[in-house]
Amino acid sequence: MEANGLGSQSFPELKNDTFLRAAWGEDTDYTPVWCMRQAGRYLPEFRETRAAQDFFSTCRSPEACCELTLQPLRRFPLDAAIIFSDILVVPQALGMEVTMVPGKGPSFPEPLREERDLERLRDPATVASELGYVFQAITLTRQRLAGRVPLIGFAGAPWTLMTYMVEGGSSSTMAQAKRWLYQRPQASHQLLRILTDALVPYLALQLFESHAGHLGPQLFNKFALPYIRDVAKRVKARLQESGLAPVPMIIFAKDGHFALEELAQAGYEVVGLDWTVAPEKARERVGKTVTLQGNLDPCALYASEEEIGRLVQQMLNDFGPQRYIANLGHGLYPDMDPEHVGAFVDAVHRYSRLLRQN
């Protein structure tokens, strides 16, 4: 997420670039590790910072986002930070109202129901300026990180954002959003193009296609993959035009194991895996040209610290020492013990160093 015009800022020099080197497929001394949702409710200090504020007000406060982003790094020797934000700031910037309902999750009081509802959306060209607060949070965080580790920006992929905008919130079947794909393919493509146009100037380093699993191969290839590809291609072109250094990009398509080969050729340096995919099989299928990221079952962190060590060892053996970034197969859950997160991070660093010696 390098904002227009922010690229000229000089940021502190990076001291630990292990994560970036692994993403580019270069050799590293150990396996880098970070966790999805590492800035989250499992940390007591996170709950304290967030207590007084509405969720989206927090997202709109650069100071709060910076603090929440840095909290996990004070506790754990993680190899990357990920900015505290939410994928739904993009539909908000397009003019849709979104509220965060405690215990229920995001809610859109007026979801997209008809084709003509697309006329309510703002011009995607205005989105980057609407999201100025995210860029401010990133600038502030990069200054405060003082080059300790890289900072990851992220966004939701077009299909995943569409599901929320049409369903009006979370759904177990995505039946309303999929009904659009079958009944209104033209309007669906129009909406997915609007979202793609909004995402490109906003630029994400990790793209979350969290709802890939609701699509089969045909719908995925028609309504998700083309936009995933387009985001990578256009983001890279824009960086080049702006004279900025290339950044590695990560695609994480939850439950999208049926599309691994396609994702590996979609223009991303890193393909994130959820825990339902066997690492050796994934490596066979994607080949040697991309880095894999993942994929410990988040619930493995409920195990004892010894068991976490064993599971990490197994995972590192399965993925192999290079072209690999350790992570969970999904985000951390709010009731997880921070000590166990620490055990996971330490085990990755320790065993990956041992692996390289043998």
Salt bridges, closest charged atoms under 4 A:
GLU2 OE1 - ARG142 NH1 3.06
ASP17 OD1 - ARG21 NH1 2.61
GLU45 OE2 - ARG75 NE 2.78
GLU63 OE2 - ARG144 NH1 2.82
GLU67 OE1 - ARG74 NH2 2.91
ASP79 OD2 - HIS349 NE2 2.71
GLU114 OE1 - ARG184 NH2 3.54
ASP117 OD1 - ARG120 NH1 3.67
GLU130 OE1 - ARG122 NH1 3.38
ASP197 OD1 - ARG234 NH2 2.97
ASP230 OD2 - ARG234 NH1 3.14
ASP255 OD2 - LYS254 NZ 3.16
GLU261 OE2 - ARG285 NE 2.93
GLU269 OE2 - LYS236 NZ 2.59
GLU307 OE1 - ARG310 NH2 2.76
ASP337 OD2 - HIS340 NE2 3.95
